[in-house]
Amino acid sequence: MSYTIAIIGRPNVGKSTLFNRLVGKKLALVDDRPGVTRDRREGEGKLADLRFTIIDTAGLEQNNEGVLSERMRMQTEAAIEQADLIFFVIDARVGVTPSDRHFAQLVRRSSKPILMLANKAEGRQGDEGYYEAFTLGFGDPYPISAEHGEGLGDLYDAIRDAMPPEHLAYDDDEDDDGARKIFGDEEDGTELDTTKPLRIAVVGRPNAGKSTLLNRILGEERLLTGPEAGITRDSISIESEWTLPDGAQRKVKLFDTAGLRKRGNVVDKLEKLAAADAIRAVRFAEVVVILLDATIPFEKQDLTIVDLVAREGRALVIGLNKWDLVNDQVKLQELREEADRLLPQVRGMPVIPVSGLTGQGLQKFQAAIIRVHEIWNRRISTGKLNRWLGAVIEKTPPPAVSGWRIKIRYMTQAKARPPHFVIFGNQLDELPTSYERFLINGLREVFELKGVPIRITKRMQTNPYEGRKRR
């Protein structure tokens, strides 16, 4: 198991900035205001030749039980329990505060090895706070600047001394560029590869129950939940393993995202950052779960989110959460028909009733995700496509344009993920959108490509005599 380090401290001391510095990516949201981080976020940290798991946590605050701050503190305590080493961070410019002293006692009771970090120590403004850090009794503090990368050499030595020998071996392969650096391997359009974790993003409006549902799937209170809307800010990734109906095990990577509101209603900078993080999760997922509140489904914002998913070419599953409050099969059939009517671009997508509170429908929900991912990866042979295309054109030929019949000669599938087809012929630039939709609907029904966007590209043969003057 990887060596684990938890970053602990009161709000606004630069924990998330340090987390981003150590993982080498801007994964955690960072802002000047305190209390931005709420959930605990894990990442693969790297410092020179050292490799470890790093956990970013919410800022510790003294508050009454039952409120959001207390639940955030419970998440931080879980990170302390999980860690092999603790970074206790203070703001060197502010010095040691009463809150720092209070929570230093909490960390000390954990009996875990502790490194004292005096962050924001660039220049001479942090000298006084650095010397105050000695009074906490954690040994020599390490002056660093997470923002500017100063002091990491001494921090490297301290981590290396704390690590057991078995964790010092490392893989010297460099990370790939681009999307892989953010959410995993890039898509290559190949067939289904079950050895790689299936990336699943759960998105929806605020307070739809995304974190509650994921906690139920994971079987633990991994994500912060509560009655307040908009608790989740960062897109938190969690790796898990599902047991499929045939008994096989499938690795998955789940992304919990911030609730997406109408763009016009988003004016706060932090909410804009959280929404951008959620959209980034959609772009790098393979399957996107749109979680709706079953008591108020298919509002305009839900349709906007589905349209975004379709444009990004992701496989789609719609989850009707809080179904324990509805539990009406007639209503379920009506909602499925309404989904096909309102969302023709992904007609036939799975609409699964589920309850994150009671666990109702979880097996069907997971099975639908696996199934739609298989469809998203499916390839259809050129022979089957053209036998189908020939029958369709014979029965319903393309319309004539200026007296000339549009000719579709043949079709092939260029790639999967999502299914992308190319049709070849003459005058295809004049092919009506309605006939293109007709072909897409036919492909979806005949080849069972339900719940995934379908792309069609048109290619025409060049006319060798085009542009020449007639003699």
Buried (B, 14 or more C-beta within 10 A) or exposed (E): EEBBBBBBBBBBBBBBBBBBBBBBBBBBBBBEEEBBBBBBBBBBBBBEEBBBBBBBBBBBBEEEEEEBBEBBBEBBBBBBEBBBBBBBBBBBBBBBBEBBEEBBEBBBEBEBBBBBBBBBBBEEEBBEBBBBBBEBEBEEBBBBBBBBEBBBEEBBEBBBEBBEEEBEEEEEEEEEEEBEBBBBEEBEEEEBEBEEBBBBBBBBBBBBBBBBBBBBBEEEBBBBBBEEEBBBBBBBBBEBEBEEEEEEEBEBBBBBBBBBBEEEEBEEEBBEBBBEBBBBBBBBBBBBBBBBBBEEBBEEBBBEBBEBBBEBBBBBBBBBBBBBEBEEEEBBEEBBEEBBEEBBBBBBBBBBBBBBBEBBBBEEBBBBBBBBBEBBBBBBEEEEBBEBBEEBBEEEEBEEEEEEEBBBBEBBBEBBBBBBBBBBBBBBEBBEEEBBBBBBBBBBEBBEBBBBBBEBEBEBEEEEEEEEEEE
